[in-house]
Amino acid sequence: MTATMARVALFMFLLLGLFLWVGSTITAMTGGDKRPKGGAVEVSPEGGEAIFWGKGRCFTCHSLGGQGSAVRCPNLGQFGDKFALPIGARAAERAKERSAKTGQTYTTTDYLVESLAEPGAYVVEGYKNEMAIVYAPPISLNLTEIKAVIAYLQSQGGDVDMEALNKPSPISQKFFARINAASAAGGGDPGAGEVVFEDNCAECHDLGGEDEELPGPALSGVGKKGLKFLADAILRPAKEITKGFETYQAVMKDGRKHVGLKSRDEGGEVDITKANGDVETLAKAEIKELKEDKGKSIMPEDLIEALTVKDYQDVLSFLLLQKGE
């Protein structure tokens, strides 16, 4: 019995050793387990390398030359005829293509920033638009980490342009603002947030400030008010009512009640605009009482219940970008 147990123990030990060896080999093939020292990262090729092969999980979709085995997305190194140049050099050609397509002057840094901030803007021929939004969950890279990854990519056959990362062009600034907004909102995706806005908010709010018929205030510059204001506006819409959008209650002599915005008060009539946008024109002679319903908002108090946590973070990040002119 003792000899049998010894053989079993030896077998288990060898099996564990084989498992650890396979795990170590796979890790090495995919770039190793590189981690930033002290849990932080600096904007440098070394910092970006740690993110690329670590937290960013970039290697799960991209290989780098002969390093890694991912084939879902383009190889970012020099690999065969299709990838004759590594990404640092290849980005210059991509920047020319983006300049011709958009009419804006893209630098290599602009192209790389766009490829991480809005990956669907340019999809390499032969590949699908399926790259993850790296500044949204579950990856949730912050701006510093993304800048580091860009520096790492620039170092692959090109020149690292720290000045362009620290003093970004207007194109890169736009994308950096997008990433910062996402981080401030807890990891939201502004692109997805625009869809949430259209589905849940656009019936009452206008982003351009041009539609005066909508029952809610225009939101063209609402991002300047900050995250706390926006969060309160969604979670507790009655906490702060925008001037001119107070809720009124009209009690008619026959007992009917109308609740909404007092959108017109002239002559012998009052217009009450309801939450769904319908307008009731009431004759003042038929109104028993018309008063402001303090502490009430026509914006639904239970809106948050209709949104998932992801929806909430996404629409917050989208609204943070609405800075106006």
Disulfide bonds with the S-S distance in Angstrom:
none
